[in-house]
C-alpha cells in the first residue's frame, strides 16, 4: 500500500553517508537519484522505499512531531541489527529492541531511533521469538 516515504535533510551528503551504510542491513541500497537533492533507498523498483531529500520549497528540513517511518523486517535479529547499526552510525535511541505488548504468535517486536537529522524511524517484525 505504501510506495515510499521521504525524510528531509539539511545535509544530504551526511544523510546519504548514514543511509548508505544503514540500508544494506536490510539488503537495500540506492535505487534512484534525482539531481543533487533526492536519493531513494529500497530493495528494488516497484517495492516500498525510503527517500532522503532536501525540501522542495527550499526551506530547512524539520522533524515532524508524531511522524515516523516504520521499516518491516523479516526477523527479530534483523530488527536488532538495524537498530544497532543506526546507533553505530550516530543515530539516537528512541526505544531499544523488544516486544511491545504481549509475547505470542502475533507479537510486535520493534526498535526506534532518530537519524542524524532527527527523523524518527522504527524497525519491526510480527511473530513469535525466532
C-alpha positions as CSV (number, residue, x, y, z in Angstrom):
1,X,0.0,0.0,0.0
2,X,2.8,2.5,0.8
3,X,5.1,3.2,-2.1
4,X,7.7,5.2,-0.4
5,X,8.3,7.7,2.4
6,X,10.6,10.7,2.4
7,X,12.6,12.2,5.2
8,X,14.1,15.6,4.9
9,X,17.7,16.6,5.4
10,X,19.7,19.8,5.7
11,X,22.9,18.0,5.0
12,X,22.2,15.5,2.2
13,X,25.8,14.2,1.9
14,X,25.8,13.4,5.6
15,X,22.4,11.8,5.4
16,X,23.5,9.7,2.4
17,X,26.5,8.5,4.3
18,X,24.2,7.4,7.1
19,X,21.7,5.6,4.9
20,X,24.3,4.2,2.5
21,X,25.7,2.2,5.5
22,X,22.4,1.5,7.3
23,X,20.2,0.2,4.5
24,X,22.4,-2.8,3.5
25,X,21.5,-4.3,6.8
26,X,18.1,-4.9,5.2
27,X,19.5,-5.9,1.8
28,X,18.6,-2.4,0.5
29,X,20.6,0.3,-1.3
30,X,20.3,3.3,-3.5
31,X,17.8,2.6,-6.3
32,X,17.0,6.1,-7.6
33,X,18.5,9.6,-7.6
34,X,17.1,12.8,-9.0
35,X,19.8,15.5,-9.2
36,X,21.6,16.6,-6.1
37,X,18.5,16.7,-3.8
38,X,16.8,13.3,-3.8
39,X,18.1,9.7,-3.1
40,X,15.8,6.7,-2.8
41,X,16.7,3.5,-1.0
42,X,15.0,0.2,-1.4
43,X,15.3,-3.5,-2.4
44,X,14.0,-2.8,-5.9
45,X,11.9,-0.6,-8.1
46,X,8.2,-1.1,-7.5
47,X,8.8,-2.1,-3.9
48,X,8.4,0.2,-0.8
49,X,11.3,2.7,-0.4
50,X,12.7,5.4,1.8
51,X,13.9,8.6,0.2
52,X,16.2,11.3,1.7
53,X,15.7,14.7,0.2
54,X,16.1,18.4,0.6
55,X,12.7,20.0,1.0
56,X,11.2,21.0,-2.4
57,X,10.2,24.5,-1.1
58,X,13.8,25.4,-0.3
59,X,13.2,25.9,3.4
60,X,15.0,24.0,6.1
61,X,14.1,20.4,6.8
62,X,12.4,20.0,10.1
63,X,11.3,16.9,12.0
64,X,7.5,16.3,12.2
65,X,6.2,15.8,15.7
66,X,4.4,12.4,15.6
67,X,5.8,11.4,12.2
68,X,7.7,8.2,12.0
69,X,8.7,5.8,9.2
70,X,8.5,2.1,10.0
71,X,10.6,-0.4,8.3
72,X,9.3,-4.0,8.1
73,X,11.9,-6.6,8.9
74,X,11.8,-10.4,8.4
75,X,13.2,-11.3,11.9
76,X,13.9,-10.0,15.3
77,X,17.6,-10.5,14.6
78,X,17.2,-8.1,11.6
79,X,15.4,-5.5,13.8
80,X,18.3,-5.8,16.4
81,X,21.0,-5.4,13.6
82,X,19.2,-2.5,12.0
83,X,18.9,-0.6,15.3
84,X,22.5,-1.5,16.3
85,X,23.8,-0.2,13.0
86,X,21.8,3.1,13.4
87,X,23.4,3.6,16.8
88,X,26.8,2.8,15.5
89,X,26.3,5.4,12.8
90,X,25.4,8.2,15.2
91,X,21.6,7.8,15.4
92,X,19.9,8.4,18.7
93,X,17.9,5.7,20.6
94,X,14.2,6.2,20.9
95,X,13.4,2.7,22.2
96,X,15.6,-0.4,22.4
97,X,14.6,-3.6,20.5
98,X,12.0,-5.5,22.3
99,X,8.4,-6.8,22.4
100,X,5.7,-4.2,22.8
101,X,2.7,-5.8,24.3
102,X,2.4,-9.5,24.9
103,X,4.7,-12.3,23.5
104,X,2.9,-14.7,21.3
105,X,2.2,-15.7,17.7
106,X,1.3,-12.1,16.7
107,X,3.8,-10.3,19.0
108,X,5.0,-6.9,17.9
109,X,8.8,-6.7,18.1
110,X,10.2,-3.2,17.5
111,X,13.0,-0.8,17.9
112,X,13.0,3.0,17.5
113,X,15.7,5.6,16.6
114,X,16.3,9.0,15.1
115,X,18.6,9.5,12.2
116,X,21.3,12.3,12.0
117,X,18.6,14.9,11.1
118,X,16.3,13.9,13.9
119,X,13.8,11.9,11.7
120,X,12.2,9.1,13.7
121,X,12.3,5.6,12.3
122,X,11.3,2.2,13.6
123,X,12.2,-1.3,12.6
124,X,9.7,-4.0,13.4
125,X,8.5,-7.6,12.8
126,X,5.4,-9.5,13.8
127,X,5.6,-13.0,15.2
128,X,7.0,-15.2,17.9
129,X,10.6,-15.3,19.0
130,X,12.9,-16.8,16.4
